[in-house]
């Protein structure tokens, strides 16, 4: 098992919350160790995610 970093795009919403971001990551089968929004462009959040991969 190794820790990897990924950047994923998530559609923007009017009221953002950590619960929203984490549920969207789960829909992509990503279980984050940590995440951060690094950009907002064209209706999407760019989220940098660290997660475990086998």
N, C-alpha and C positions, 0 to 999 in steps of 0.2 A: 504494500500500500504506500502511496506517495501523496504528498500535498501538491496540488496544482493551482495555478491562477488562471481564470477565464474572464473574458469580457463578454457580457450578454446584453442584449437590448430588450427593454421592457417598455410597453406602451405607457405614456404619461396619463395621469388622472388628475382631476381637479383638487382632490384632497389626498395627498400622499401619506402613507404610514409605513412603519417597518413591517407590520403584519401583511400589508399589500405586497411589498417587495418580496418578502419571504414566501408568500403563497405562490407568487408568480415563478419564483425560482424552483419551488417544489413541482410545479407543473412541467418544468423542463428537466425533472429528475436530478436536481442539484440540491444537495444538503450542505448549506454553507457553514464553514467554520467562522468566517467573517465576510462582510460585504460592504461596499461603499459606492455611492453614486459618484461617478467621475465626470459625467457630462450630461447635458440635456440638449438634444438637437432634433428638429423635425418631428416632434411628437413622441420621442422615445427617450427614456433614461438609458444611459450606458452605465452598466453596473459591473464593477470589478469584484470578482468572487474568488475566495480561496476555499477549496473543498478537497476531500480525499478521493483518490481514484485508485482502483485496483489494477 
